[in-house]
Amino acid sequence: MALTMHPSLAVHPGDWLKTEIVEAHGVGISLLAEKFHVSRQALSAVLNGRSALSADMAIRFEKAFGVKADTLMRMQTAHDLAVARAHQDEIKVDRVLEAA
């Protein structure tokens, strides 16, 4: 039997990074964007959940704060899957059966 995670547990990694890492370290988004060599808009979009966390951005957080990029990417995948599962009944697919 497969275990499933409740969708409410799949938080966007940006929200977690914003509260648990960025704000906890007292760093502003403008300064962090400068240190990450990315635009403030791009960083803000991730931290506010308007944009998915890319592998590149996950590595930037790993290098700057020590949080593993692999963990952040698993968080992003779990979030994406929870969002898709929330409307899975709307996804139309015809079953493909093996030929007898």
C-alpha positions as CSV (number, residue, x, y, z in Angstrom):
1,M,0.0,0.0,0.0
2,A,1.4,3.4,-1.0
3,L,1.6,6.2,1.5
4,T,0.4,9.5,0.4
5,M,1.2,12.9,1.9
6,H,-1.6,15.3,2.7
7,P,-1.5,18.2,0.2
8,S,-1.4,20.7,3.0
9,L,2.1,19.4,4.0
10,A,3.5,20.2,0.6
11,V,4.5,23.8,1.1
12,H,6.1,25.8,-1.7
13,P,9.8,25.9,-0.9
14,G,9.8,29.7,-1.4
15,D,7.5,30.2,1.5
16,W,9.7,28.0,3.7
17,L,12.9,29.7,2.5
18,K,11.5,33.1,3.1
19,T,10.4,32.5,6.7
20,E,12.9,29.9,7.9
21,I,16.1,31.0,6.1
22,V,16.0,34.6,4.7
23,E,14.0,36.3,7.4
24,A,15.6,34.2,10.1
25,H,19.0,35.5,9.0
26,G,17.7,39.1,8.8
27,V,18.6,39.4,5.1
28,G,16.7,41.7,2.8
29,I,15.6,40.5,-0.7
30,S,17.5,43.2,-2.5
31,L,20.8,42.3,-0.7
32,L,20.2,38.6,-1.2
33,A,19.4,39.1,-4.9
34,E,22.7,41.0,-5.3
35,K,24.6,38.2,-3.5
36,F,22.9,35.6,-5.6
37,H,23.6,37.6,-8.9
38,V,19.9,37.4,-9.8
39,S,17.2,40.0,-10.2
40,R,15.2,41.1,-7.2
41,Q,12.1,40.3,-9.1
42,A,13.2,36.7,-9.8
43,L,14.1,36.1,-6.2
44,S,10.9,37.7,-4.9
45,A,8.8,35.6,-7.3
46,V,10.3,32.4,-5.8
47,L,10.1,33.5,-2.2
48,N,6.5,34.6,-2.6
49,G,5.4,31.4,-4.3
50,R,4.7,33.0,-7.7
51,S,7.5,31.0,-9.4
52,A,8.8,27.5,-9.0
53,L,12.2,27.0,-7.4
54,S,14.8,26.1,-10.1
55,A,17.7,23.8,-9.6
56,D,20.0,26.9,-10.1
57,M,18.3,28.8,-7.4
58,A,18.3,25.8,-5.1
59,I,22.1,25.6,-5.5
60,R,22.4,29.3,-4.7
61,F,20.6,28.8,-1.4
62,E,22.8,25.8,-0.7
63,K,25.9,27.8,-1.3
64,A,24.7,30.8,0.7
65,F,23.0,29.1,3.7
66,G,24.0,25.4,3.6
67,V,20.5,24.1,3.1
68,K,20.7,21.1,0.7
69,A,19.6,21.8,-2.9
70,D,18.3,18.2,-3.1
71,T,16.0,18.8,-0.2
72,L,14.7,22.1,-1.7
73,M,14.1,20.4,-5.0
74,R,12.2,17.5,-3.3
75,M,10.0,20.2,-1.6
76,Q,9.3,21.8,-5.0
77,T,8.4,18.4,-6.6
78,A,6.1,17.6,-3.6
79,H,4.4,21.0,-3.9
80,D,4.0,20.6,-7.7
81,L,2.5,17.2,-7.3
82,A,0.1,18.3,-4.6
83,V,-1.1,21.1,-6.8
84,A,-1.7,18.7,-9.7
85,R,-3.4,16.2,-7.4
86,A,-5.8,18.9,-6.2
87,H,-7.3,19.0,-9.7
88,Q,-6.5,15.5,-11.0
89,D,-10.2,14.8,-11.8
90,E,-9.9,17.5,-14.5
91,I,-7.0,15.8,-16.2
92,K,-8.3,13.8,-19.0
93,V,-6.4,10.7,-20.1
94,D,-7.3,7.6,-22.1
95,R,-5.8,4.5,-20.6
96,V,-3.3,2.8,-22.8
97,L,-3.6,-1.0,-22.5
98,E,-1.0,-3.5,-23.7
99,A,-1.9,-5.5,-26.8
100,A,-3.0,-9.1,-26.0
